[in-house]
Amino acid sequence: MTDPEKAEYERVIGLLTAKVEELLAANERLTSELTAHQTLKALYSDSTQPAMVRLRAAQAALNVESPALKPVEPPLDLVAEPIIPLAELVAIRRKRADELLALPLSERERLVRGVGRDDGNGSDDSSD
């Protein structure tokens, strides 16, 4: 083995040793300080991982990241009013309006609060 070949082997071994140490540090970090969900998130976010590993990590983390949909109780106990057909409602309102118009003017004024007789000039004082 020549000196250049030996130097190349030592360089490759040095690179491989550095990569192994890097992977050991990453493995230690993943297994020691992260929660299970954080580990799964780190795995599926790591683009250097194989696609199958990332897919399984994403599937395992899915139920934690997206809560299950559950029925929610309504905030208010509401009861709908009965629906009166429009034709019937119009007949009721016309009957009421006819009854009001049949009353004498003084009686209608008494029913409508705040309405009184004036001279129609738009002012509230009657001295003008």
C-alpha positions in Angstrom: 0.0 0.0 0.0 1.5 3.3 -1.0 1.5 6.5 1.1 -1.2 8.2 -1.0 -3.5 5.2 -0.7 -2.9 5.0 3.1 -3.6 8.7 3.4 -6.9 8.3 1.4 -8.0 5.4 3.6 -7.2 7.4 6.8 -9.2 10.3 5.4 -12.2 8.1 4.6 -12.0 6.4 8.0 -11.9 9.9 9.6 -15.0 11.0 7.7 -16.8 7.8 8.6 -15.8 8.2 12.2 -17.1 11.8 12.3 -20.4 10.6 10.7 -20.8 7.8 13.2 -20.2 10.3 16.1 -22.7 12.7 14.6 -25.3 9.9 14.3 -24.6 8.8 17.8 -25.1 12.3 19.1 -28.4 12.6 17.1 -29.6 9.3 18.5 -28.7 10.3 22.0 -30.5 13.6 21.6 -33.6 11.8 20.2 -33.8 9.2 22.9 -32.9 11.3 25.9 -34.5 14.8 26.0 -37.5 14.6 23.7 -41.0 13.4 24.5 -42.5 10.7 22.3 -44.4 13.2 20.2 -41.3 15.4 19.8 -39.3 12.4 18.7 -42.0 11.5 16.1 -42.1 15.1 14.9 -38.3 15.2 14.6 -38.4 11.9 12.6 -41.0 13.0 10.1 -39.5 16.4 9.7 -36.0 15.0 9.0 -35.7 14.9 5.2 -32.6 12.6 5.5 -34.8 9.8 7.0 -36.2 7.1 4.6 -39.7 7.9 3.3 -41.1 4.8 5.1 -39.8 6.0 8.5 -41.1 9.5 7.9 -44.5 8.1 6.9 -44.9 5.9 9.9 -43.8 8.7 12.3 -46.3 11.0 10.7 -49.1 8.5 11.1 -48.2 7.9 14.7 -48.1 11.6 15.5 -51.4 12.3 13.6 -53.8 11.6 16.5 -51.9 13.9 18.8 -51.6 16.8 16.4 -55.2 16.6 15.1 -57.7 16.0 17.8 -60.6 13.8 17.1 -63.9 15.5 16.2 -66.5 15.0 18.8 -70.0 16.2 19.1 -70.3 19.5 21.0 -73.3 20.4 23.2 -75.1 23.5 22.0 -74.3 26.5 24.1 -77.9 27.5 24.5 -81.1 25.5 24.9 -83.0 27.2 22.0 -86.6 26.5 21.0 -87.8 27.7 17.7 -91.0 29.7 17.5 -93.7 28.2 15.4 -93.6 29.3 11.8 -96.8 31.2 10.7 -97.4 31.1 7.0 -97.0 34.5 5.4 -100.6 34.6 4.1 -101.9 33.9 7.6 -99.5 36.5 9.2 -100.6 39.2 6.7 -104.3 38.4 7.5 -103.6 38.7 11.3 -101.7 42.0 10.8 -104.4 43.5 8.5 -107.1 42.6 11.0 -105.2 44.3 13.7 -104.6 47.4 11.6 -108.4 47.5 10.7 -109.3 47.3 14.4 -106.9 50.2 15.2 -108.3 52.3 12.4 -111.8 51.6 13.6 -111.0 53.2 17.0 -111.7 56.9 17.5 -108.6 59.1 17.0 -108.4 59.9 20.8 -108.3 56.2 21.6 -105.6 55.6 19.0 -103.5 58.4 20.4 -103.7 56.9 23.8 -102.5 53.6 22.5 -99.5 55.1 20.9 -97.2 56.4 23.6 -95.6 59.8 23.0 -98.0 60.9 20.3 -100.1 63.9 20.9 -102.0 66.5 18.9 -100.1 69.4 17.6 -100.6 71.9 14.9 -98.4 70.0 12.4 -95.6 72.6 12.1 -92.9 70.1 13.3 -92.2 71.9 16.6 -93.1 70.6 20.0 -94.1 73.9 21.5 -97.6 75.2 20.8 -96.8 78.9 21.3 -96.0 79.6 17.7 
